[in-house]
Amino acid sequence: MTEAAEAGARVRWTPYPSLTVARGGLTSATPDKTYAIGGFTTGFGAELDSVEELDPVAREWRTVAPMPTARGNAAAAAAGAEIYVFGGFVQNKTVDSVEVFDPRSGRWRTGRRLPAPRGGAGAAAIGDRIYVVGGFDAQDTGTDTVLAYDIRTDTWHSLQPMSTRRGLLKVTEQDGHLYAIGGVADDGAFQSTVERYDPTTDTWQLTASLLTARGNPGVAAVGQNIFVVGGATSNGPSRTTERYDVPADRWHELDALLAVGRASLSAAHVVDSGPARSHDSVLVAFGGFEITGGPPTASARVEALPVHGG
């Protein structure tokens, strides 16, 4: 076992300050601070427009200006110091709207629409391009499409599709490449597929699969590792966390378990720099749906896990 794997086996998820609003099917982005964006109330009863930011010094979540469009299972990415929110579901229909938040001014503006509606897509930025990957189309069919938005020219471009059609996947950037992780197929089957995109050649390559197939987990890159936490599985919302060693192309399941299983949550890498903390590097898992016997319950729960880039 590597030193990083041994460290992963020893650490535990611990409680962290809760969100101000319980939400499942939220999206998130971290241009500087981490933002929890939109989502659904319990039982998918209503979409949310509320947005909150995590202040790692004060160690608290604070409400900021709401999105113009309430939506759940949107995709989001940070580029050029702004947060772009793409598509999502509004009243059970996928939408093509794009809205942009500037944390410096605290204001939202309307962005250039997606070429087609998408819900449950993944998104991540590399330089001045944001990639919107997969998701469900207007007919609620899983797609393999890859769209790139150039923030300099305000234009969309179609790129090489993935090999797997899926929605409710997560996408993250690591070392100038994209990783498309997990998701759900049209038949409801949870996916373990992981694909790696090289923007210099416009090509996708299959990498090692997740140990547990899961849809809509929390995903965050930390150094040479990618962490995947929770998500929907064939056994219900998961409590487990997997760590992907990028150079070794290998997944490891950590001993650390969430307090309860959570699906449709978000995750982010945070430097926890408040009083009495020496700039600890933590993975924060926030929001999601918990299953307590009735409809999926929107959660305000937040937990933190010490991590190292390796």
N, C-alpha and C positions, 0 to 999 in steps of 0.2 A: 504494500500500500504506500502511495506517495505521501509526502509530508502534508500536502494540501488535502488529500483524502482523509488522512488521520485527523486533521484539524476539523474537517467537516463532520466526522463521526462523533466528535466530542461536543460540539456546540448545540444549542437548543434554541428553539423559537421562544421568545418572551413577549409579554404584552407591551404595547406601544400606545401612545395617545390615540384615541379613536377619531375617526372621521366625524365631522359635524353633521353629515347627512348619511344615513344608511343607503347603500346603493349596490346593486349587482349589475353586471353588464356594462360597467364603466370602462372608460379608456383613460390613458394617462400619458404624460410627457414630462421630460425633465430638461428644459433649456438651461436652467441654473438651479432653481428649486423644483421640487416635484409637485405636479398638479393632478388631482383626481377630477375627472370630467364626465358629466352626464351620467347615464345609466338608467336603471329601472327601479321602481319601488317594488315592494313585496308582491310576488305572484305576477310580475310583469304588468302590474296594474296601471302604471303611468310612466311616461318618459320623464327624465329630469333635465333641467337646463342648468342646474347649480354646478358651480366649480369651486374647488378649494385648493389652497397651496399649503405645502408642508414647510414650516420654518424650522430648520434643524437646530438652530441656536436656542430659540424659545421652546423647541420641541412641542409644537402645537400646530393644528390645522386651522387655517383662517379662510373665511369665505371671500372670494373675489367676484368680479362682475360675472353674471350668468351668461351662458351662450344665448345668442338670439333664437336658436332652434333647440328645443328639448329633444333629446334622442338617446337611444341606447345602442350598445354594440357598434359604436362608430370606431374608426381608426384615427390615431393621432401620432404626430411626430413633431419634433422641434427642429427648426432650421432658421439660420439668420436671426437668432435671438427671439423668434416668434414661435407660437404653437399653432399648427394647422390641424383641424379636425375634419375628417372626410367621411361622408356618407353616414351610414347607420340605419336604424329602424325607427320610423315614426308611424304609430298606429298600425303596426304589423306590416308596413310596407318599407322596402328599401328606398333610400333617397340619394340624390346626387349632390346635395348641398355641401359647400366647403366654407368654413368659417375660421377666421384667423385671430388669435389673441396676442396682444403685445403686452407682456408683463410690465414693461417700463411705464406705459401710459395707463395700463389697466383697462384698455378698451378692446372691443371686438370689431372686426370688419368682415365684409363678405368677400370670399375668395372666388377664384375661377372654378366653376362647377366641374365635377367629375365628367368624363366622357359618357358614362353610363352609371345608373344607380348601383350602389354596393352597400351591403350590410355585413358586418362580421368579417371585414377584411383585416389584414395586418399592414402596418406602415412603419417605415424607418427612413432616416435620412443619411445620405453620404454626401458630404460637401453641400453644394447648392441644389442637389436633387433630392426629392422625396419620392420614395417608391411605395405604391399602394398595391398590395399583393393579395390575390385570391378574393375570397368573400362570396356572398350570395348576390345574384343579379335580381332584376325586377320580377322574374318568375320564381324567385327563391331557390334557384339552382346554383349549386357550387361551381365556382369558376377556377380556372388555372391562370387567369390573365394577370399581367404585370403592367402597371401604368406608372410612368415617371413624370413628376411635375418639376419643371425647372423654375426656381423662384426668381431667377434673373430675367427670364424672358416671358414669364407668366404663361407658359405653354405646357400642354400634355403630350406625351409620346408613348406609344405602345412598344413593349419590349418582349423578349423571348418568354413564353409562358413557362410555368412550372410543369413538372411531369404529373402532378397530382391535383385534381380538382377538389377544393375544400373551402369551407368557411369556418369562422370561429377559430382561426389559427392565430398565432402571434409571430411577429417578425422583429428581429433585432439586428443591429449592426455590430460587427466585431472585426477590427483590423481591416476596414475598407471593404468588407463583404457583408452580404445579407444572409441571415439564417431564417428560413420559414419553418415553423415548428408546430407539430400537432394539428388539431382541427377536427372538423366533423364533415363526413361525406353526406351526399344527398339521402342515403338510406339510414342516416342517423348513426352510422358506425364511427366510433372515435378513432382518430388517426395517430400513429406513432411516427409517421414519416417526417424526416428532417431534410431539407434541401438547402444547398449553399449557392448563392448567386455571386458571380464575378462580374462587376460592371465594366471591366476593361475588355472583356470578350463577349459580354451579353450571353452568358451561358449559366445553366443550372447543373448542379451535380448532387446526387444523393450522398448523404453522409450517414453515420451510424444513427440508427433509429432510437427513439425514446424507449426506455425500459417498460414504461406503462403508457399505452395509448390514452390521450387526453385531449379534450377540447376546451378552448378558452382558458388556459392556465395563466398564471402570472409569469412573466419572463423578463430577465434583466441580464445584461452582460457585465462582467466584472473582470477586468484584466484579460487573461487568457482563458477565462471560464464563462459559460453561460448557465444561469440557474433557471430552472423551471419548477414552479411551485403550484400545488393544488390543481384545479381544473376538474371538468366533468369526466368521469370514467364509467365503464360498464358496472362498477360497484358503487356508483354514486359519487358525490363530491370528494375529492382526494385530500388527504392530509400530508401526502409525501412531497419530498423535494428531490429533484435530480440535478446533478452538476455535470455539465459537459466540458471535458478537457479538450479544448480546441486543437492543440498540436497533436494530441494522441488520438483524436477522433474516437473518444470513448465516453460513455455515460456512467455515472456512479450514483446510486441512491444513498442519500444521507440518512443517518439515524434520526435526525431531527424531524419531528412531526408537528404540524399545525395543531392548535388546540382542538379545532373541529374541522371537518372537511369543508372546503369552500370551492365553488365553481364560479366562473365568470368574474374573476378578481383581477387585480393589477399588481405589479411588482416594480420596484425601482431600487437602484443602488444609491445609497445616501451616506454622506459623511456626517455622522452625528456629532456635532461640534458644540453642544450646549455646555453649561457649567458642569464641572466635575467629570467631563468626558474629554479624553485626549484624542479628538478627531477619529473616533471609531468608525470603521467601515462596516456598514450593515446593509443587508437586504431587507427591504420593508415590503410586506405583503398586505394589501389593503382592500377593503370592500369585498364584494362578491355575494353569492347566494349560499345560504346554509339551508339544509333540509331538516326540519324539526317535526315532521309528521304531517304537515299540511302543505300548502303551496310553498315554492322556494322563497325563503325569507331574506330580504335585502339586509346586508350586514354593514355595520360601521366598524367592525373589528379590524384592528391593525396589529400586526406582530412583526418583530424584528429578529434577524438572524445575523450574527457576526460572520463576515466573509472576508476572504483574501483573494486577490487576483490570481496568484499562483504563477 
